[in-house]
Amino acid sequence: MSLAAKDRLIIALDVDNLNRARELVSALRDLAGMFKVGLQLFTALGPNIVREIVAGGGRVFLDLKFHDIPNTVAGAAAEATRLGVSLFNVHAAGGAEMMRRAADATAEVAIREGIQRPRVLGVTALTSTNEHVLSDTGVTGTVEDSVIRLARLAEASTLDGVIASPREVRLIRAAVKQSEFLVVTPGVRPAGASLFDQKRVMTPAEAVQAGADYLVIGRPIIEASHPRQAAQLLIDDMENARAADLIQK
């Protein structure tokens, strides 16, 4: 996928109040391809924050990780489509029928109501997951095995792509058949930054070189003393990676 570095950046609005969310959107609008509205902000403010960002010309990744019976997830997918988001996700572990119903509901609403169809992504393994976490939930094998299995299932279920850590991007690219299959990666940190609760991470340059389409980055930007400067440094890192790739080719 050919995108400018700044268009690959999804800034996570992991905050709990409207004023702070508005400040960040206003300050970073021209440096972000999208803003992520996740569980914290959506629970605090509801769908109106999504509508406000979209009405202001911003693009939204709705990161609510739907995981329920197929009918319920299909209904949620329809409402996400009506909100005007660009991306939203479901847990791939919910199974093939759940994912297909979500994709079908999204397409049907978009066509029937004449609105843009968001792309639907399957969550493979959270970036806080390791083999111990998988074992606790009764899943055998490595994290990589689980991610590949779920990515193939998401592709077969007609989803547009997956959420995965940058460490699995190359494996996913080798495992799926669709060239336009999106890989969106959280777990991206500048060199030397705190990992917080994430375990499988890379720098922005490494993630881009691995083949990630979009990078979701929150705390290194929104908790920085100068968020615009922090965002620009991350964009510069991505641009340097792309320039290096072009030189090598």
C-alpha positions in Angstrom: 0.0 0.0 0.0 1.4 3.4 -1.1 0.8 5.9 1.7 2.6 9.0 2.9 4.2 8.4 6.3 1.8 10.7 8.1 -1.2 8.9 6.6 0.1 5.7 8.1 0.0 7.1 11.6 -3.0 6.4 13.7 -2.9 8.4 17.0 -4.6 6.7 19.9 -6.8 9.0 21.8 -6.5 7.0 25.0 -7.8 9.8 27.3 -10.9 10.0 29.5 -12.4 13.5 28.8 -13.8 15.5 26.0 -11.5 18.6 26.4 -8.3 16.6 26.2 -9.6 14.6 23.2 -10.5 17.9 21.4 -7.1 19.4 22.3 -5.3 16.5 20.8 -7.4 16.3 17.7 -7.0 20.0 17.1 -3.2 20.0 17.7 -2.5 16.8 15.7 -5.1 16.8 12.9 -2.5 17.5 10.1 -0.1 14.9 11.4 -2.4 12.0 11.7 -3.9 9.7 9.1 -6.5 8.7 11.6 -7.4 8.9 15.3 -8.1 5.8 17.3 -11.2 5.9 19.6 -10.9 3.0 21.9 -12.6 1.5 24.9 -11.6 4.2 27.4 -12.7 7.2 25.4 -15.8 5.5 23.9 -17.0 4.4 27.3 -16.4 7.9 28.7 -18.1 9.9 25.9 -20.0 7.5 23.7 -20.4 7.6 19.9 -20.7 11.4 19.8 -16.9 11.8 20.0 -16.6 9.7 16.9 -19.3 11.8 15.1 -17.5 15.0 16.1 -14.1 13.9 14.8 -15.6 12.7 11.5 -17.7 15.8 11.1 -14.5 17.9 11.5 -12.9 16.0 8.6 -10.9 13.5 10.7 -10.8 9.8 10.0 -11.5 7.3 12.9 -10.3 3.8 13.8 -13.0 2.5 16.1 -11.1 0.1 18.4 -13.8 -1.7 20.4 -12.8 -5.3 19.4 -16.3 -6.6 19.1 -16.6 -10.2 20.3 -20.1 -11.7 20.8 -22.6 -14.0 19.1 -22.7 -13.3 15.3 -26.0 -11.5 15.3 -24.9 -9.1 18.0 -21.6 -8.4 16.3 -23.3 -7.9 12.9 -25.6 -5.3 14.6 -22.6 -3.5 16.1 -20.9 -3.6 12.7 -23.9 -1.9 11.1 -23.8 0.9 13.7 -20.1 1.4 13.3 -20.7 1.8 9.6 -23.3 4.5 10.2 -20.9 6.4 12.5 -18.7 7.0 9.5 -15.6 5.3 10.8 -12.8 4.3 8.4 -11.7 1.2 10.3 -13.1 -1.0 13.1 -12.2 -4.3 14.5 -13.6 -7.6 15.8 -11.8 -10.4 17.7 -10.8 -13.0 15.2 -11.1 -15.6 18.0 -14.9 -15.0 17.7 -14.8 -17.4 14.7 -15.5 -17.4 11.0 -19.3 -17.0 11.2 -19.0 -13.9 13.4 -16.4 -12.3 11.2 -18.4 -13.0 8.0 -21.6 -11.6 9.5 -19.7 -8.4 10.5 -18.2 -8.0 7.0 -21.6 -8.7 5.4 -23.5 -6.3 7.6 -20.9 -3.6 7.0 -21.2 -3.9 3.2 -25.0 -4.2 3.2 -25.5 -1.0 5.2 -22.9 1.0 3.2 -24.6 0.0 -0.1 -28.2 0.5 1.1 -27.5 3.9 2.8 -25.0 5.2 0.3 -22.2 5.7 2.8 -18.5 4.8 2.7 -17.8 1.2 3.7 -15.3 1.0 6.6 -12.7 -1.7 6.5 -13.1 -4.4 9.0 -10.1 -5.9 10.8 -9.6 -9.0 12.9 -7.7 -8.8 16.1 -5.2 -11.7 16.3 -3.2 -11.5 19.5 -2.9 -8.4 21.8 0.5 -6.9 22.0 0.5 -7.8 25.7 0.1 -11.5 24.9 2.9 -14.0 25.2 2.9 -17.8 25.4 2.1 -17.7 29.2 -1.1 -15.7 28.5 -2.1 -18.2 25.7 -1.4 -21.1 28.0 -3.6 -19.6 30.7 -6.5 -19.5 28.3 -5.9 -23.1 27.0 -4.3 -22.2 23.7 -1.2 -24.3 22.8 1.6 -23.3 20.6 3.4 -20.0 20.1 2.0 -16.6 19.7 3.2 -16.6 16.1 1.3 -19.9 15.4 -1.9 -18.3 16.8 -1.5 -15.1 14.8 -1.0 -16.9 11.5 -3.9 -19.2 12.1 -6.2 -16.3 13.0 -5.0 -14.1 10.1 -5.8 -16.9 7.6 -9.2 -17.3 9.2 -9.8 -13.6 9.0 -8.9 -13.6 5.3 -11.1 -16.6 4.6 -14.0 -14.8 6.4 -13.7 -11.8 4.0 -12.2 -9.3 6.4 -10.1 -6.6 5.0 -7.1 -7.2 7.3 -5.9 -7.8 10.8 -4.5 -6.2 13.9 -1.2 -7.7 14.9 2.1 -6.7 16.6 4.8 -5.6 14.2 6.8 -8.7 15.0 4.3 -10.8 13.1 3.8 -8.6 10.0 6.2 -10.5 7.8 4.7 -13.9 8.8 1.2 -12.6 8.0 2.3 -11.3 4.6 3.8 -14.8 3.8 0.7 -16.6 5.1 -2.2 -14.7 3.4 -2.9 -14.6 -0.3 -4.5 -11.1 -0.8 -2.0 -8.4 -1.7 -4.3 -5.7 -0.3 -4.8 -7.4 3.0 -4.2 -4.7 5.7 -1.9 -5.2 8.6 -2.4 -2.6 11.3 0.1 -2.6 14.1 0.0 -1.4 17.7 3.0 -2.1 19.8 5.1 0.6 18.1 7.5 2.6 20.2 10.4 5.0 19.5 13.8 3.6 20.3 14.5 3.8 24.0 10.8 4.5 25.0 9.1 2.7 27.8 7.2 -0.5 26.7 4.6 -0.1 29.4 2.5 -3.3 29.3 3.3 -4.2 25.7 5.7 -7.1 25.0 6.0 -7.5 21.3 7.2 -4.1 19.9 9.2 -2.4 17.2 10.2 1.1 16.3 8.2 2.9 13.6 11.0 2.4 11.1 11.2 -1.3 11.8 7.4 -1.7 11.6 7.2 0.0 8.2 10.1 -2.0 6.8 8.4 -5.2 8.0 5.4 -4.2 5.8 2.9 -2.7 8.2 0.2 -0.5 6.6 -0.8 1.6 9.6 0.9 2.2 12.9 -1.2 2.8 16.0 0.7 5.0 18.5 -0.7 6.6 21.7 1.3 7.2 24.8 4.6 8.3 23.2 2.6 11.1 21.5 -0.2 12.1 23.8 1.8 11.9 27.0 4.8 13.8 25.5 5.6 17.4 26.7 5.2 18.4 23.0 2.8 16.0 21.2 3.3 17.6 17.8 7.1 17.3 18.0 6.8 13.7 19.2 4.4 12.9 16.3 6.7 14.5 13.8 9.7 12.5 15.0 7.8 9.3 14.6 6.8 10.4 11.0 10.4 11.2 10.3 11.4 7.8 11.4 8.9 6.2 9.0 10.0 8.4 6.2 13.7 7.5 6.7 12.7 3.8 6.7 10.9 4.2 3.3 13.8 6.2 1.9 16.2 3.4 2.9 14.0 0.8 1.3 13.9 2.8 -2.0 17.7 3.1 -2.0 18.1 -0.6 -1.5 15.8 -1.4 -4.3 
